[in-house]
Structures are given as C-alpha cells and as structure tokens.
C-alpha cells in the first residue's frame, strides 16, 4: 500500500451501530470513501481492533447481531482496484 494509515470507527446511534473503515494519508487526510464493514446494523457491542499484515487490514469487533456476545472479523485486501472486502467471520462462544 505504501504509506498512510487505516482508521476504523463506529457510526450510528446507540441502538443502530455499524463498524466503518477508511484510509488516511500520512498527513491524516482521508483517502477514498469510507467502507461500512457489515450490512447489519445494531451489531457493534464493544471496542474494535485494527491490524495491518503488509497486504491486508483485519478489523475485529464485539458483535451482538445474533443475540449474544460474538467476535466478528473482516479482512480487506489492497489491490489495483483499491480495497476488496475478502470475507467476514464470526466467533460465537
């Protein structure tokens, strides 16, 4: 990807939350459009974590979509067309 940062945050109201990801330049300027990481609202139930592997970003969050505490993880790959949303996984307890 070169240089810059990945930023993730939560959008919505208390009952209707969704995780979002966006790139930023080294100076902090937004790059590209924000990516909403799930099409389900009311899913973020806790803090988020963000990691960069050198070719992919992994974003994990506490998830309440299915009624109980779970962990969701979404992986975004950087390519010629920008980011592709590879997959999302859920870890139920």
Secondary structure, 3 states (H helix, E strand, C coil): CCCCEEEEEEEEECCEEEEEEEEECCCCCEEEEEEECCCCCCCEEEEEEEEECCCEEEEEEEECCCCCCEEEEEEEEEECCEEEEEEEEEEEC
